[in-house]
Amino acid sequence: MKYFTLNFGPQHPAAHGVLRLILYMNGEVIKYVDPHIGLLHRGTEKLLEYKTFLQGIPYFARLDYVSTINQEHVYCLAIETLASLKLKRKHSIFRVITLELSRILNHILAITTHALDVGAMTPFLWAFEEREKIMEIFERVSGARLHTSFIRPGGVISDLNLKILKDIKDFCFNFKLKITDIYGVLYNNRIWRQRLSDIGVLTKKDVMCFSLSGPLLRSSGLNWDIRKIRTYDAYKIFKFNVIVGKKGDCLDRFIIRVEEMRESLNIILQAVERNVIYKNNLNSEDFKTKSNDKQNVKKSMESIISHFKYYSENIFLCEDDIYVSTETPKGEFGVHIEAFNSNKPSRVKIRSTGFLHLQVLNKLANNLLLADLVTVIGTLDLVFGEIDR
């Protein structure tokens, strides 16, 4: 039998980026999926070899542009490990707050755009109002809504002041109610349940064979979260649960992302309470209202020289190499850096989550209907900045 081919994307609104799929179809049944990637390729790993360690941070923000802080964080962790830098406890806690806010930011987009693909518009409109509130917080702490560069090697760009911490706490209490509304509208909807239940099933063997991570891994019943296993920053002092699925289908992955947002809110509230002890030692800057005049110019020549050398030459690292990975919203994101007595890395290799998740698409979509492919792509949570790096 000869199957006919069908192009899905890259212009398809449900492709979640510049993804082109060639589908081999038997009627409306998918027999084989051939992903074509590389349409967004920018050579990020090679570009990083020509930039200082500090100049490389913005490149990571442009990989997964939905959860930028999580991407920058991995690169900074690798640099800190190579340079043997130790963080202040309050800076570790500030990082955890912004990382979990970024996790919520990512899951909001993943769930609501997936719902939009399937045909539900209301959650998209509700949740994007909450995304604006989070990006407003990011703008206040760093000056930028998306590409924040908030996390730097050795700490953060600025402390979170008490007003921002109070606003974050208020957001967490209000967003808990929003999550309940969004979950109720989708989970109790008969059409949503029929479109997701028993579609795109992953077994434990599939997860191990394809090196999957994040919600895809946990949906199959495996309890694996790098925040618990290899604790980094201040995660070891916070109490939170790892959400695990049972059937490994699209519905499980939806539920996991919803419950992970609830756990992120719990972590943030714990972190905000801990920052009360630092209230007499917090910076008062608010980058959104900060003027661009020269009032904050360094007052001594030595500090001007130090500032200039840090931003022009940056730090020099001895010959060494390191691999660091963290639990980003999509799964395990890792960076391997080779340093060679220079202020620039001699080699950078990125382990992106989406690249590994995309290879399981043929396994998931085999013998499904064409409409089910849209559902499966939505639960993979693909962003092509990191896939076509």
NORFEN-V893994 format. One record per residue. N is the residue number from 1. RES is the residue in one letter. PHI is phi in whole degrees, 0 to 359 (NA if undefined). BURIAL is b if it has 24 or more other ideal C-beta (glycine too) atoms within 12 Angstrom, else e. Layout:
N&RES&PHI&BURIAL ; N&RES&PHI&BURIAL
This chain:
1&M&NA&e ; 2&K&253&e ; 3&Y&276&e ; 4&F&264&e ; 5&T&258&e ; 6&L&221&b ; 7&N&272&e ; 8&F&243&b ; 9&G&89&b ; 10&P&279&e ; 11&Q&271&e ; 12&H&292&e ; 13&P&296&e ; 14&A&268&b ; 15&A&280&b ; 16&H&56&b ; 17&G&129&b ; 18&V&270&b ; 19&L&263&b ; 20&R&244&b ; 21&L&246&b ; 22&I&259&b ; 23&L&260&b ; 24&Y&261&b ; 25&M&247&b ; 26&N&245&e ; 27&G&70&e ; 28&E&260&e ; 29&V&265&e ; 30&I&278&b ; 31&K&254&b ; 32&Y&202&b ; 33&V&240&b ; 34&D&244&b ; 35&P&286&b ; 36&H&246&b ; 37&I&239&b ; 38&G&104&e ; 39&L&289&e ; 40&L&248&b ; 41&H&300&e ; 42&R&235&e ; 43&G&67&e ; 44&T&301&b ; 45&E&297&b ; 46&K&285&e ; 47&L&297&e ; 48&L&296&b ; 49&E&288&b ; 50&Y&253&e ; 51&K&240&e ; 52&T&293&b ; 53&F&300&b ; 54&L&288&b ; 55&Q&291&b ; 56&G&282&b ; 57&I&301&b ; 58&P&299&b ; 59&Y&295&b ; 60&F&286&b ; 61&A&294&b ; 62&R&261&b ; 63&L&280&b ; 64&D&266&b ; 65&Y&282&b ; 66&V&266&b ; 67&S&229&b ; 68&T&293&b ; 69&I&297&b ; 70&N&296&b ; 71&Q&289&b ; 72&E&298&b ; 73&H&299&b ; 74&V&297&b ; 75&Y&297&b ; 76&C&295&b ; 77&L&299&b ; 78&A&296&b ; 79&I&296&b ; 80&E&297&b ; 81&T&293&b ; 82&L&293&b ; 83&A&269&b ; 84&S&56&e ; 85&L&274&e ; 86&K&248&e ; 87&L&269&b ; 88&K&291&e ; 89&R&300&e ; 90&K&293&b ; 91&H&290&b ; 92&S&298&b ; 93&I&290&b ; 94&F&300&b ; 95&R&299&b ; 96&V&300&b ; 97&I&300&b ; 98&T&289&b ; 99&L&295&b ; 100&E&285&b ; 101&L&298&b ; 102&S&293&b ; 103&R&296&b ; 104&I&296&b ; 105&L&303&b ; 106&N&293&b ; 107&H&292&b ; 108&I&301&b ; 109&L&294&b ; 110&A&298&b ; 111&I&288&b ; 112&T&284&b ; 113&T&289&b ; 114&H&297&b ; 115&A&298&b ; 116&L&295&b ; 117&D&299&b ; 118&V&282&b ; 119&G&127&e ; 120&A&256&b ; 121&M&262&e ; 122&T&302&e ; 123&P&302&b ; 124&F&300&b ; 125&L&290&e ; 126&W&296&b ; 127&A&284&b ; 128&F&290&b ; 129&E&295&e ; 130&E&288&b ; 131&R&299&b ; 132&E&298&e ; 133&K&294&b ; 134&I&293&b ; 135&M&292&b ; 136&E&297&b ; 137&I&296&b ; 138&F&300&b ; 139&E&295&b ; 140&R&288&b ; 141&V&271&b ; 142&S&228&b ; 143&G&98&e ; 144&A&230&e ; 145&R&278&b ; 146&L&252&b ; 147&H&269&b ; 148&T&280&b ; 149&S&52&b ; 150&F&289&b ; 151&I&273&b ; 152&R&235&b ; 153&P&303&b ; 154&G&97&b ; 155&G&161&b ; 156&V&228&b ; 157&I&291&b ; 158&S&197&b ; 159&D&292&b ; 160&L&273&b ; 161&N&282&b ; 162&L&297&e ; 163&K&294&e ; 164&I&295&b ; 165&L&299&b ; 166&K&294&e ; 167&D&293&b ; 168&I&296&b ; 169&K&298&b ; 170&D&297&e ; 171&F&300&b ; 172&C&298&b ; 173&F&294&e ; 174&N&287&e ; 175&F&289&b ; 176&K&303&b ; 177&L&290&e ; 178&K&296&b ; 179&I&301&b ; 180&T&299&e ; 181&D&295&e ; 182&I&296&b ; 183&Y&297&b ; 184&G&295&e ; 185&V&297&b ; 186&L&275&b ; 187&Y&296&b ; 188&N&274&e ; 189&N&273&e ; 190&R&298&e ; 191&I&295&e ; 192&W&300&b ; 193&R&296&e ; 194&Q&292&e ; 195&R&287&b ; 196&L&254&b ; 197&S&292&b ; 198&D&62&e ; 199&I&250&b ; 200&G&64&b ; 201&V&282&b ; 202&L&243&b ; 203&T&267&b ; 204&K&298&b ; 205&K&295&e ; 206&D&300&b ; 207&V&299&b ; 208&M&290&e ; 209&C&293&e ; 210&F&263&b ; 211&S&55&b ; 212&L&280&b ; 213&S&209&b ; 214&G&69&b ; 215&P&302&b ; 216&L&295&b ; 217&L&292&b ; 218&R&290&b ; 219&S&293&b ; 220&S&275&b ; 221&G&105&b ; 222&L&273&b ; 223&N&267&e ; 224&W&217&b ; 225&D&215&b ; 226&I&296&b ; 227&R&298&b ; 228&K&268&e ; 229&I&276&e ; 230&R&242&e ; 231&T&296&e ; 232&Y&228&b ; 233&D&51&b ; 234&A&253&b ; 235&Y&296&b ; 236&K&291&e ; 237&I&267&e ; 238&F&253&b ; 239&K&260&e ; 240&F&204&b ; 241&N&258&e ; 242&V&266&b ; 243&I&275&b ; 244&V&236&b ; 245&G&269&b ; 246&K&237&e ; 247&K&263&b ; 248&G&77&b ; 249&D&261&b ; 250&C&298&b ; 251&L&295&b ; 252&D&298&b ; 253&R&293&b ; 254&F&296&b ; 255&I&296&b ; 256&I&300&b ; 257&R&294&b ; 258&V&296&b ; 259&E&291&b ; 260&E&294&b ; 261&M&295&b ; 262&R&297&b ; 263&E&294&b ; 264&S&298&b ; 265&L&298&b ; 266&N&297&b ; 267&I&296&b ; 268&I&298&b ; 269&L&297&b ; 270&Q&298&b ; 271&A&293&b ; 272&V&297&b ; 273&E&296&e ; 274&R&293&b ; 275&N&286&b ; 276&V&299&e ; 277&I&290&e ; 278&Y&259&b ; 279&K&297&e ; 280&N&271&e ; 281&N&226&e ; 282&L&250&b ; 283&N&291&b ; 284&S&258&e ; 285&E&289&b ; 286&D&232&b ; 287&F&292&b ; 288&K&287&e ; 289&T&261&e ; 290&K&291&e ; 291&S&283&e ; 292&N&262&e ; 293&D&281&e ; 294&K&261&e ; 295&Q&292&e ; 296&N&263&e ; 297&V&295&e ; 298&K&302&e ; 299&K&264&e ; 300&S&230&e ; 301&M&296&e ; 302&E&298&e ; 303&S&289&e ; 304&I&295&e ; 305&I&297&e ; 306&S&299&e ; 307&H&297&e ; 308&F&295&e ; 309&K&293&e ; 310&Y&294&e ; 311&Y&273&e ; 312&S&262&e ; 313&E&266&e ; 314&N&66&b ; 315&I&276&b ; 316&F&256&e ; 317&L&245&b ; 318&C&289&e ; 319&E&294&e ; 320&D&189&e ; 321&D&215&e ; 322&I&207&b ; 323&Y&239&b ; 324&V&231&b ; 325&S&225&b ; 326&T&224&b ; 327&E&268&b ; 328&T&280&b ; 329&P&304&b ; 330&K&270&b ; 331&G&144&b ; 332&E&282&b ; 333&F&245&b ; 334&G&232&b ; 335&V&226&b ; 336&H&250&b ; 337&I&240&b ; 338&E&248&b ; 339&A&254&b ; 340&F&214&e ; 341&N&51&e ; 342&S&212&b ; 343&N&268&b ; 344&K&232&b ; 345&P&289&b ; 346&S&275&b ; 347&R&202&e ; 348&V&228&b ; 349&K&233&b ; 350&I&253&b ; 351&R&259&b ; 352&S&270&b ; 353&T&289&b ; 354&G&297&b ; 355&F&299&b ; 356&L&285&b ; 357&H&289&b ; 358&L&293&b ; 359&Q&290&b ; 360&V&272&b ; 361&L&298&b ; 362&N&297&b ; 363&K&297&b ; 364&L&287&b ; 365&A&270&b ; 366&N&298&b ; 367&N&68&e ; 368&L&267&b ; 369&L&282&e ; 370&L&302&b ; 371&A&296&b ; 372&D&289&b ; 373&L&299&b ; 374&V&298&b ; 375&T&297&b ; 376&V&293&b ; 377&I&300&b ; 378&G&298&b ; 379&T&280&b ; 380&L&286&b ; 381&D&57&b ; 382&L&271&b ; 383&V&229&b ; 384&F&275&b ; 385&G&298&b ; 386&E&274&b ; 387&I&286&b ; 388&D&266&b ; 389&R&291&b
